[in-house]
Amino acid sequence: MVDSESDRESGRVGVSRRQFLEVTGATGAAVGLAGCSGGGGGGDGPIQITMDAEWGGISDALTQSLYDAGLDESIEIEILPGDFESGARRSEFTSALDAGRASPDIFMMDSGWTIPFIARGQLVNLSDELSSETLDYVQNDYLPSAVNTASDPESGDLFGLPLFPDYPVMHYRKDLVEDAGYDPDGENWATEPMSWQEFAEMAADVWEQNGGPGGDFDYGFTTQGDNYVGLACCTFNETMTSFGGAYFGDHENLFGPIGDRPITVNEEPVHDTIRMMRSFMEGPDAEYAHPDFPQISTTDLLSFTEEPSREPFTSGNAIFHRNWPYAIPLNLDSEEFSAEDYDVMPLPYGIEAGEGEYEGTGGAAAPRRRSAAGTSRSTRTPRGSTTAFRCSRRSPTRRS
């Protein structure tokens, strides 16, 4: 426990090891506390927080922000960079928790796989550990969708703290698009999503004007198509949803009851999504391809996760690229093109918003570029990262 006399004299509020959850809850640092960790206010050694690899380079600044927020500096914090790929990180945590290991104490979950950990009883119930003030703050000020993915679908109890929301954007070579005769600024690409049909025809044209397959660029378009968690939760899901499809019908079925939901994947919007992606890779004449969509990539997509799909774009070998905002600063630092030659826009849509049979389907997945640009600004430098980390009311997880 902490002797807080010197802290009171300095104007700081001391925080004990047991109270660490309160501090991390207030700063937005912690996302999940392992249910098998020691706890109880005792124990030696550092509190271990496993994030993805992006956070490793700013671990000292993040740790200092915890101390600045009031954490007792006698409590050692160790931030461990985990695997960047979400599915691999999930497997690591599953193995650790199934084996009853106490490390890591706190770990960064993906919203796509929090519920199984909650259902297995492997996480600490934060509704029992955090103060009512902190819980009210999370419930009232954070984005509801982010809170829902970290909560028990039956009881509503909180088992994780939202760190940041992620939303996909289309990265593209603005210089090549303009050289091909298009006007992104005049056509409001930044704020007005185009349909997948419009996008595919335009991307195929720009690629063709640069030599097409076998030309100057290996890919007109790259995305993530590997058999991993990111395909099911994100790239396929968002495209399927934009066509009006869904895994379990209406949104009310999203979190359960597990085993008692309608299965709605064997429907035309889902078929159209799969056929379109096959056409993107092999052309409209391929078996099971969609005849209305041109080829804009190759079957390499089937082996791409986030980073393998980003690397061709950043290295100047792809024209369009679907990825998360984390890729924006990496692309801005590319040696193959200037910042003026690069831009992002919302993902295309299959049908107009609201035209799908199920609630929330249709329309673009991330229609606001300003949000993506804001995220890139806040995560581009260590100083920006610690500012967003420390001042959680400015975090993207907060309602705006």
C-alpha positions in Angstrom: 0.0 0.0 0.0 1.1 3.6 -0.5 2.2 6.2 2.0 0.4 9.1 0.5 1.7 11.9 2.8 4.3 13.1 0.3 1.7 12.8 -2.5 -0.7 15.1 -0.6 2.1 17.6 -0.1 2.9 17.5 -3.9 -0.7 17.8 -4.9 -0.8 14.3 -6.3 -3.2 11.6 -5.3 -1.4 8.3 -4.6 -2.8 5.1 -6.0 -2.1 1.7 -4.6 -1.5 -1.5 -6.6 -5.0 -2.6 -5.9 -6.3 0.8 -7.0 -4.5 0.5 -10.2 -7.7 -0.5 -12.0 -9.2 2.8 -11.0 -6.3 4.7 -12.6 -6.2 2.7 -15.8 -10.0 3.0 -16.0 -9.7 6.7 -15.8 -6.9 7.0 -18.3 -8.2 4.5 -20.8 -5.1 2.4 -20.7 -6.4 -1.0 -19.6 -8.7 -3.1 -21.7 -8.9 -6.4 -20.0 -7.8 -7.8 -16.6 -6.9 -11.5 -16.5 -9.1 -13.4 -14.1 -6.3 -15.7 -13.0 -4.0 -12.8 -11.9 -2.9 -12.6 -8.3 -4.8 -9.5 -7.2 -5.8 -8.8 -3.7 -3.5 -5.8 -3.3 -0.4 -7.9 -2.8 2.2 -9.5 -5.0 5.6 -8.4 -6.2 6.9 -7.8 -9.7 5.7 -5.4 -12.4 2.1 -5.2 -13.5 2.3 -6.6 -17.0 0.2 -5.1 -19.8 0.3 -6.7 -23.2 -0.6 -4.5 -26.1 -0.1 -5.0 -29.8 3.4 -4.3 -31.3 2.5 -0.8 -32.2 2.6 0.3 -28.5 6.1 -1.0 -27.8 7.9 2.0 -29.0 6.1 4.4 -26.7 5.9 2.2 -23.6 7.9 4.6 -21.4 5.7 7.5 -22.3 2.5 5.5 -21.6 3.9 4.3 -18.3 4.7 7.9 -17.3 1.2 9.0 -18.1 -0.1 6.5 -15.6 2.2 7.9 -12.9 1.1 11.4 -13.9 -2.5 10.3 -13.4 -1.7 9.3 -9.8 -0.4 5.7 -9.9 2.0 5.1 -7.0 5.5 5.1 -8.6 6.6 2.2 -6.5 4.4 0.1 -8.7 6.4 -1.1 -11.7 4.6 -1.2 -15.0 5.9 -3.4 -17.9 4.2 -2.9 -21.3 4.8 -6.0 -23.4 4.4 -5.7 -27.2 2.3 -8.6 -28.4 1.6 -9.9 -31.8 0.3 -7.3 -34.3 -2.1 -9.8 -35.9 -5.3 -10.0 -33.8 -5.9 -13.8 -34.2 -2.4 -14.7 -33.1 -2.7 -12.4 -30.1 -6.0 -14.0 -29.2 -4.4 -17.5 -29.3 -1.6 -16.3 -27.0 -4.1 -15.0 -24.5 -6.2 -18.2 -24.7 -3.2 -20.4 -24.0 -2.1 -18.2 -21.1 -5.5 -18.1 -19.5 -6.3 -21.8 -20.1 -3.1 -22.7 -18.4 -3.8 -20.4 -15.4 -0.7 -18.3 -15.9 -0.8 -14.9 -14.2 0.9 -13.0 -17.0 -0.2 -10.8 -18.5 -2.2 -9.0 -15.8 -3.9 -6.7 -18.4 -4.2 -7.3 -22.1 -5.4 -5.6 -25.2 -8.4 -7.4 -26.6 -10.0 -7.1 -30.0 -13.7 -6.2 -30.0 -14.2 -9.2 -32.3 -13.3 -11.7 -29.6 -14.1 -10.3 -26.2 -17.3 -12.2 -25.6 -15.8 -15.8 -25.6 -13.4 -14.7 -22.8 -16.2 -13.2 -20.8 -18.4 -16.4 -21.3 -15.5 -18.6 -20.1 -15.2 -16.6 -16.9 -11.5 -15.7 -17.7 -11.8 -11.9 -17.1 -12.3 -9.9 -14.0 -15.7 -8.3 -13.7 -14.9 -4.6 -13.7 -18.4 -3.8 -12.6 -17.4 -5.2 -9.2 -14.0 -3.5 -9.2 -14.3 0.0 -10.5 -16.0 2.9 -8.7 -19.5 3.9 -9.7 -18.0 7.2 -10.9 -15.7 5.4 -13.4 -18.4 3.0 -14.5 -20.9 5.9 -15.1 -18.2 7.6 -17.1 -17.6 4.6 -19.3 -21.3 3.9 -19.8 -22.3 7.5 -20.4 -19.3 8.9 -22.3 -17.9 6.1 -24.4 -19.3 4.9 -27.7 -22.1 2.4 -26.9 -20.9 -0.1 -29.5 -17.4 -0.1 -27.9 -18.8 -0.7 -24.5 -21.2 -3.4 -25.7 -18.4 -5.5 -27.1 -16.6 -5.4 -23.7 -19.8 -6.3 -21.7 -21.5 -9.5 -20.7 -24.4 -9.8 -23.2 -26.7 -11.2 -20.5 -25.9 -9.2 -17.3 -24.5 -6.1 -18.9 -21.5 -6.2 -16.6 -18.3 -4.6 -17.9 -15.3 -6.8 -18.5 -13.1 -4.5 -20.5 -12.4 -0.8 -21.1 -12.5 0.6 -24.6 -9.1 1.8 -25.8 -9.9 3.0 -29.3 -12.4 2.3 -32.0 -11.2 1.1 -35.3 -12.9 1.8 -38.6 -11.7 0.9 -42.1 -10.9 3.4 -44.8 -9.8 3.1 -48.4 -6.2 4.4 -48.9 -5.4 5.4 -52.5 -2.9 7.1 -54.7 -4.4 10.4 -55.5 -1.8 11.3 -58.1 -2.5 8.2 -60.2 -6.2 8.7 -59.9 -6.0 12.3 -61.1 -3.6 11.4 -63.9 -6.2 8.9 -65.0 -8.7 11.8 -65.4 -10.7 11.6 -62.1 -11.3 14.5 -59.7 -11.4 13.2 -56.1 -11.8 16.7 -54.6 -14.4 17.9 -57.1 -16.4 14.6 -56.7 -16.1 14.8 -52.8 -14.6 11.3 -52.5 -13.5 12.2 -48.9 -17.1 12.5 -47.6 -19.4 10.9 -50.2 -18.9 7.1 -50.5 -19.2 5.5 -53.9 -20.8 2.1 -54.6 -18.6 -1.0 -55.0 -19.6 -1.0 -58.7 -18.4 2.6 -59.2 -15.2 1.9 -57.2 -14.4 -1.3 -59.1 -14.9 0.2 -62.5 -12.8 3.3 -61.6 -10.0 1.2 -59.9 -9.9 -1.1 -62.9 -9.6 1.9 -65.3 -6.8 3.5 -63.2 -4.9 0.2 -63.0 -5.4 -0.4 -66.8 -4.0 3.0 -67.5 -0.9 2.0 -65.6 -0.5 -1.3 -67.4 -3.0 -3.5 -65.6 -1.8 -6.9 -64.5 1.8 -7.2 -65.4 2.2 -3.5 -65.7 3.7 -0.8 -63.3 1.6 -2.0 -60.3 1.1 -5.6 -59.2 -2.2 -4.7 -57.6 -5.0 -2.3 -58.4 -6.4 -3.0 -55.0 -5.3 -4.9 -51.8 -7.2 -5.9 -48.8 -7.2 -8.7 -46.2 -8.5 -12.1 -47.4 -6.5 -14.6 -45.4 -8.3 -17.2 -43.3 -8.0 -15.4 -39.9 -10.2 -13.6 -37.4 -9.9 -10.3 -39.3 -11.7 -11.7 -42.3 -14.7 -12.9 -40.3 -15.0 -9.9 -38.0 -14.0 -7.1 -40.4 -13.2 -7.3 -44.1 -15.8 -9.8 -45.1 -18.3 -8.7 -42.5 -18.2 -5.0 -43.5 -18.5 -5.8 -47.2 -21.3 -8.3 -46.6 -23.1 -5.7 -44.4 -22.8 -3.1 -47.1 -24.7 -5.4 -49.5 -27.4 -5.9 -46.9 -26.2 -9.2 -45.5 -25.7 -10.3 -42.0 -24.5 -13.3 -40.0 -27.4 -13.4 -37.6 -30.1 -11.2 -39.1 -30.9 -8.0 -37.1 -28.5 -6.3 -34.7 -30.5 -7.5 -31.7 -29.1 -11.0 -32.3 -25.4 -9.9 -32.6 -24.4 -10.8 -29.0 -26.6 -13.8 -28.4 -28.2 -15.8 -27.2 -25.4 -18.0 -28.6 -26.8 -21.2 -30.1 -30.3 -19.7 -30.5 -29.9 -17.1 -33.3 -31.1 -17.2 -36.9 -28.3 -18.0 -39.3 -28.6 -15.7 -42.3 -25.4 -16.2 -44.3 -26.9 -18.4 -47.0 -28.7 -15.5 -48.6 -28.2 -13.4 -51.8 -26.4 -10.4 -50.3 -23.7 -12.8 -48.9 -23.5 -14.7 -52.1 -23.0 -11.4 -54.0 -20.2 -10.4 -51.6 -18.3 -13.6 -52.2 -18.8 -13.5 -56.0 -17.7 -9.9 -56.2 -14.5 -10.7 -54.3 -13.8 -13.6 -56.6 -14.2 -11.3 -59.5 -11.8 -8.8 -58.0 -9.2 -11.5 -57.8 -9.8 -13.6 -61.0 -12.0 -11.5 -63.2 -15.7 -11.6 -64.1 -15.3 -14.7 -66.3 -14.0 -16.9 -63.5 -16.2 -19.7 -62.1 -18.5 -18.4 -59.4 -17.4 -14.8 -60.1 -19.8 -11.9 -60.3 -20.1 -10.9 -64.0 -20.6 -7.2 -63.2 -17.3 -6.5 -61.5 -13.9 -6.3 -63.1 -10.6 -7.7 -61.9 -8.7 -5.2 -59.8 -6.3 -7.5 -57.9 -5.0 -11.1 -57.7 -5.4 -14.2 -55.6 -2.6 -13.0 -53.4 -5.4 -11.4 -51.4 -6.1 -14.8 -49.9 -2.8 -14.7 -48.0 -3.0 -11.1 -46.9 -3.6 -9.9 -43.3 -3.1 -6.2 -42.4 0.6 -5.7 -42.8 1.2 -8.0 -45.9 -1.7 -6.1 -47.6 -0.3 -2.7 -46.6 3.3 -3.3 -47.7 2.6 -3.3 -51.5 0.8 0.0 -51.2 3.3 1.8 -49.0 6.1 0.5 -51.2 4.4 1.9 -54.3 3.1 -1.3 -55.8 -0.7 -0.9 -55.3 -3.1 1.9 -56.2 -5.9 1.3 -53.7 -5.8 -0.4 -50.3 -8.3 -1.2 -47.6 -7.0 -0.9 -44.1 -7.3 0.7 -40.7 -6.2 4.3 -39.8 -2.9 3.0 -38.3 -1.7 2.8 -41.8 -2.1 6.5 -42.5 1.1 7.7 -40.9 3.0 4.8 -42.4 1.8 5.7 -45.8 2.6 9.4 -45.2 6.2 8.4 -44.5 6.5 6.3 -47.7 9.6 7.0 -49.8 7.7 6.0 -53.0 5.2 8.9 -53.0 4.6 12.2 -51.3 1.9 13.1 -48.9 0.2 15.2 -51.6 0.0 12.0 -53.8 -1.9 10.1 -51.1 -5.4 10.3 -49.6 -8.1 8.2 -47.9 -11.8 7.9 -48.4 -14.8 5.9 -47.0 -15.2 2.3 -48.1 -17.7 1.7 -50.9 -21.1 0.3 -50.3 -23.1 -2.4 -52.0 -26.6 -1.0 -51.6 -27.8 2.3 -50.1 -28.1 2.6 -46.3 -31.4 1.3 -45.0 -32.2 -0.7 -48.1 -31.2 -4.1 -46.6 -33.6 -6.5 -45.1 -31.8 -6.3 -41.8 -31.4 -3.4 -39.4 -28.2 -1.4 -40.0 -27.2 -3.1 -43.3 -26.4 -1.3 -46.5 -24.3 1.9 -46.8 -20.6 2.5 -46.3 -18.7 1.2 -43.3 -16.9 4.4 -42.4 -18.3 7.4 -44.1 -16.2 10.1 -42.4 -12.7 10.7 -43.4 -12.2 13.4 -40.8 -12.4 10.8 -38.0 -9.7 8.8 -39.7 -7.5 11.8 -40.2 -8.0 12.7 -36.5 -7.0 9.3 -35.4 -3.8 9.5 -37.5 -2.9 12.8 -36.0 -3.4 11.5 -32.4 -1.4 8.3 -33.0 1.3 9.6 -35.3 3.8 10.7 -32.6 4.6 9.5 -29.0 3.5 12.8 -27.7 0.1 12.5 -29.5 -0.3 8.9 -28.3 0.3 9.8 -24.7 -2.1 12.8 -25.0 -4.9 10.6 -26.3 -4.0 7.9 -23.7 -3.9 10.3 -20.8 -6.9 12.6 -21.7 -9.5 9.9 -22.3 -12.3 12.4 -22.6 -10.7 13.3 -25.9 -10.3 9.7 -26.9 -12.2 8.5 -30.0 -14.0 6.0 -27.8 -15.9 8.9 -26.2 -19.1 10.1 -27.7 -18.8 13.2 -29.8 
